[in-house]
Amino acid sequence: MITEEASSPRDKTVSASPSLATDLSWLLSVAARPSMQARYPNLAEMFKGREDLADRVRGFWGDSSEGMCFTEMQVLVQHAGAVRATDPDAVWAAIEDAVGTIPLDLAMPSESPEDRDVFIDRFRRLRQSPAFLRSYLAMLQEVWAPVDEMWQEALPILEETGRHVIAQYERGRSLESFIPRGCDILDERMPDILANVENGEPLLFVPCLFFGSSMYIEMSGLVVIGIGVGDDDVGARARTESVARRLKAVADPTRLAILHSLASAPSTVGELAMLFRLAQPTVSMHVKVLRQNGLVRAERRDGRLRLNADEAAVELLLDELRQAVLQGPDGAQPAGASTTGSDRMPATVVDRTRSAVPATS
């Protein structure tokens, strides 16, 4: 849970967590739907030179309707209890395990009866053919592999978004105000969802790096609601979390002096200890903080570990601080700047969605 203590059942039922499977669902939507590739070129860029992969995703199930996507993947992960998983191997293992155990009469309140029938048929096909299941998992892994490092670096931002949502909720902000609208089924189900949460049923907010306007899945007594990291004050707080963390690392005068020294000349911990007249363990502690925040690199030369200031990372921090303070979320992003320390795709925007499947315009 996000909070250690809760004063009412209401607080106990609402939590937040990143979810690899939920963000993957948006990438699958882009790959499977040409209309989304044309509409969101930044997300489609990851399939440049891999058009054959997008074709495989689009044709994998043989569905003629472009609106049918990969909600079954999220349902399998949710059934396996791995919706909060952030490790790719854990997600692939959860899907494989769930295929053999998921009920074929599963209730899915978030899906239309017609879509539910399609997903049930997909579960059956995966269960009946181990070879088909292997090709399914291989395709999911191939879609995710190019963005995994970027997504893992963005986890602190996603986690901060979740913490901020829960903090606002616990301070009295209405649950309904956090839930993106636009999905017909979600709009219809909203009164029941709110009543069920008040009665103790769990609701999980999933901050998404790749996101449209609405994402909603409900099954097995759990409601999952997707939220973007770029939305209003929640997103603003999350965007600055990475910058604030790195600023805290250099706010210590000794660490800042060490960083300045390493920008002038590479040094070992021992050399820094003599230069600053500090004990080596003390210097090692400061260096560890700088390395954890990506501001210092280490290189072994002639058997000795030499430290360098990462000038590109320092410049990036300055650019991000300038953007956060002077430009804000709507300002143009400086060349090379990002919120995660590496280039990050912006959140996508769609008009209407059902479950995790963005609708065409």
N, C-alpha and C positions, 0 to 999 in steps of 0.2 A: 504494500500500500504506500501511497505517497506520504500520508501523515502517520505519525506514531500514535497519536491519540485522537479520538473522535468523541464528540459530545452527544451525538445522536446517531440513530441508524442511517439517517440521510447521508451523513458524512462517510460512513463506512462503505457505502455502495458505489461511490463515484471515485474513480482513479484515472490515471493517465500514464501512458507509456508509448515509446516509439514501437513500431512494428515493421520489420523488414517485409513481411508478406503484404502488408497494406501498401507500402510504397511500390513494391514490385507490381502490384495490380495496376497501378497507373502506367508503368512502363509497358506492360502487356497491352493495355488499352491503346497506347500510342502505336505500338507495333502492329496491332490487329486492325486498326482502323485508318485507312488512307485519309479520311477527312480530318482526323486529329493530327496526322503528320503534316498536312498542309497548313493547318491552323496554328500549330505550336512547333515551329521549326527548331527552337532550341532543344526541345525534348527529342524531336525526330533526328537531330544531329547525331545522336549516339548510334543510329542505325545506318549512317552514311558509310558506304563501303560494305555494309552487311545487309543489303536489301534482301538477300536470300533468306536471312534469319527472319526479317519482318514477314516475308512471304510464307515461311514455315509456320510462324505464329498465327497468321491470318487464316491459313488453311488447315491448321492442325485438327480441328474438330469437324471440319467439313460443313459447318453451319453456313447457310446461304445469307443469313441476316447479319449485317455488319454490327448490329447492336448487341449481339451475343458475344460476351468476352470471357474472362477467366475468373468469375466470381467463385466457381467451384474450388479454386485453389485456396482462397481465403477461408471458405467453409471447412475444408479439410484441415487447415492449420488451426482454426478455432476449435474444431472437434478434438484435435490432439492436445489442446491446452497450450499451444505454442504461439498464440497471437502476439505475445510480448517478446518473442525471440528476436534477437538482433544478430545472431551468428548464422551465417548461411547454412553451414552443415546441419545445425539443429533444425532449421526450417525444412531442408530436404528430407531429413530423417522423419520429421513429424508428418510430412505429407505421405511418405511411404507407409508409415505405420497406420495412419488414419484410413488409407484406402481399404485396408482389410477389416476395419472395425466400424466404419461409419454406417449408421442404419439407412437402409434404402427407403424408409418411410419417414425420414427426418422432416420435422416441421421447420419451415423457414418463413417466419412472418414478414421478413423484409422483401421477399420475392413474390412476383405474381405467380399464380398457379402454373401458367405456361412455362415460365422461366424455371420454376422449381422442377418441373418434369424434365427439362433439358439437363439440369445439373445432376439430377438423380441418375439419368441415363449415362452421363459422363462418369459418375462414380462406378457404375456397373461395368462400363467398358475398361476402366483402369484396373478394376479388380479381376476381370476375366483374363487379361493379357499382361503377364509380367514384362514382356518385351515392349508393349505399348506404354506401360508405366515408366520403364527406363527411358524411353524416348521423350516422354513428357517431362521427366525430371531433368534430363540433359538439356532440353530446350529452355526450361526455366533458369537453369544455371548459366546458360549461354547469354540469356538476356541480362541477368543480374551482374555477371562478372565484371564488365567494364565500369560499373558505377559503385561497386562495393567499397573501395577505398574512400571515395568521396563521401559516400553515405556514412561510413563509420566515423569519418572526421567530423561530420555534421551532428553526430549523436548528442554532444553537449547542448547544442542549440535546440534540438528536438526535446531533450529532457527538460531544459529550462522552460520551453513553451508549456509543457505539461505541468510543471510545478507552478507556473504562473496561473494557469487555468484553475487548478485545484485551490490555490491560495485565494483567488478571487471568489470562487464558489463558497469556500468556508467563511469568507467575510460577508456573505449574504447575497452575492449576485445570483440571479435566477438561473437555474439550469438551462432553461429554454433559450436564454440569450446567447449561450455558447454554441448552440446547435445550428449549423448552416441549413437553410431551407432551400427548397427547389425540387426535391424528390417527392412525387405525388404520394407514394406509399408512406414515406416518412411523415409527411404532413398529416396523413390520415391516422397514422399510428401514434402521433405525438401525445395526445391525452393519455393513452394507455401506457406509453413508455414512462411518462412523468409519474403517473400513479404507481406503476410497478417499482420504480426507483424509490419512491417514498415508502413503499412496503418492504424494502430490503433487497430487491433484485439488483444485480450489478450493472453498471454502465461504465464503459471504458472509452476515454478519449484517446485517439491516436494522432499525435502531431506528425504530419507528413511533409517530407521534403519535396516530393512531387505530388501536386494536389490540384484539384479543381474546386468547384464550389460546394460539393456535397458528397459525402460517403457514409453509407449506413448499411450495416448488416446486423441481423438479429437471429439468433438460434441458440438452442440449449440454455436458455435462461440468461444469456449475455447479450447486451446491446453494445455494438461497437460504432462509434461516431468518429469519422476522420475530420481533422482540422488542419488548416495550412499554417505554416510558420510565418506567413506574410500578412496575417490578418490583424488589423487595428492595433490596440495597445499590447495584446498578447504577443503578436509578432514583433513589435518594436522592442519589447523587453528581450525576447529571444535572440533577435539579431545582434544586440549589443553585448550579449553574455560572453561570447568568445573574445571580443575586444576587451571587456572589463577584466576577464581572467588574465589575459596577457599583460594588461596594464598593471595589475596587482603584482605580477612577477617582477616588474622593473621598478615598482614603487619603493622597494627597499634600497637605500642609498648604496649599500655595499654591492648588491647585485647589479645595480645600474653602473657602478664603477667597474665591476668585473666585465660587464658587457662592453663598455667603452674600451677597456684594455684589450679585449679579445678582438674588437674591430680593428685595432691598430696592429696587433701581432698575435699569431697563434701561440698558445702557452699550454703547459701541463698544469695539473692541479698543484703540484709541488712548487712550480715557478710562481703561480698566482699566490700561494701561501706565503712565499718569501716576499713577494712584491707588496702584499697588503699586510704583512706581519700578522697573519692569522693561522690558527691551527688547520692542518689539512682536512680534518673531518668537517670543520666549519665551511671551508671553501667548497668541499664536495657537496655539502647540503645546498649551498647557493647555486652551484653549477647544475645540480639535479633539477632544481626548479626552472632554471632557464632552458634546460634541454627538454623538459616535459612540455614546455610551452612553445617549443619549436624555434627558439631564438638563438640557440647555440648548437653547433654540430661537433661531433667528435670523430677523429680520424686517427687510426693507429699507424705510426711511422717509426720504423726502426725499433719496434717493440714498445714504443711509448705512445700513450693516448694523448694526442694534442687536440686542443679545443679551439674552435673558431666561432666568431659571431656570424650568424647567418644574415648577411646584409639584405638579401631579398625578403626574408621574413620580417626584418625590422622595418623596411620600407613598406611592406604590406600592412603592418600594424599601423603605421602612420597614415597610410591611405584610408584604412578602414575607420580610424578615429576621425579623420577629416570628414568622411562621408557621414558617420553617425552623428557628429556634432553640427556640422555646417550644412549638409545636404539633406539628411533624413532619408526615409525609405523611398521617397518619390524622386530623389535627385539622381542624376546620372552617375553610374558607378565608375570610378577611375579605372584606367587600364590596369589589369592585373589584380584588382582588389576583389575580395570576396568575404563572406562571413565565416568561412570555415578554414581559411588558410590555403585553400586550393580553389580553382574555378568551380563554381557551383551553378547548376542549372536553376533558373528561377521557377517558382511555383507556376503551374499552368492555371488557366482560368477557363471554366466551362460554364454554360448557362444552366443546364439541368442534368441531373444524374439519377440513375436508379442503382442502388448498391454501389459497387465500385466501378460501374461502367458509365463513363461520360457519354451523354447523348450527342448526336450530331446536331449541328446548327441548322 
